[in-house]
C-alpha cells in the first residue's frame, strides 16, 4: 500500500497518477474529501492529529509526505514540526518507508550549485522551519528508528493551476496572449522541474529501498536565465516574449494589501541571485533524465489549449 499524506496538491496528484499507472494500491489522505476511481481509496485525516494520521496510514508499505500548508511563516512554525513528528511516529509504528517531498528553502542563498551535501544556511523564516523539520526527520533515519528519505525539488511548473508562480505569471499569461510577469532579475539563472518529472522521481524513490536515509535532488534540467525561460515559453505558446519585471519594492508594496504576496518578499533572494539546482546524484543512481524545457513547455501549452 502506497499512502499519500497531504493528497490533493499538484505533486500529490501527479504522484497518484504515476503510482496508479504502475498498478500500485494507493490510499489518499487529506482533510477534504477526494473523489477516487478504481482501487484507489481516500481517508480523511488531519496531519496535526496523530491518532487520525496513524489510522489513515495503517498497513502502508510506503508513506509519502506531500503536504502543503498555507503560505504563512507563523503557520509553518506552529504546524510543520508537529506534523513531522506525527508522521515520524507513524513510520515507527507501521514500519513503513517514508518519502518526504521537500523544497530548497533550508539552503538559503547559495553561491554555486545546490547539492545534497550543501549545508543548511536559511536566510528566511520559512527556510528556518524547513531546515528544522529536515533535520528532525533525518536524525531519526540516521539513528535507525525509521527508514526515510528526502525528495528535494526546486520550483516546479506544469501544475495546471495557480499553485505555481510560473504557471500563474508566465504560462497562463502567454496562453491569453498577454505579457508575462517575472519576479526578480531575468538575467539571473534559475532551475525549474516539471511536476510530472518530480512525481515520477518520488515514486521511484518510494519503490527502491536503496534510496533510504538519504537526501535526493530530483531530476532537473540545467538552469536557464529568466530571459531564456520566457523566450522558450513564448515560442511554445506562439506568442511574443513580452514580460514585466517585478522587483522587490513592487512586491513589498503589493504585500501591504495581500498577505500571500507579503510572505513572498522574504524569498526574493531566490529570484535576485543565481538559483542553481544540481540533480546529478539522482541521474547517476537511477539513470533518469529530466524532460527538456522545450518539450515540457510544449506539453504545458498543449494542456492549456485542451482545457
Order of alpha helices (4+ residues) and beta strands (2+ residues): beta-alpha-beta-beta-alpha-beta-alpha-beta-beta-alpha-beta-beta-alpha-beta-beta-beta-alpha-beta-beta-alpha-beta-alpha-alpha-alpha-beta-alpha-alpha
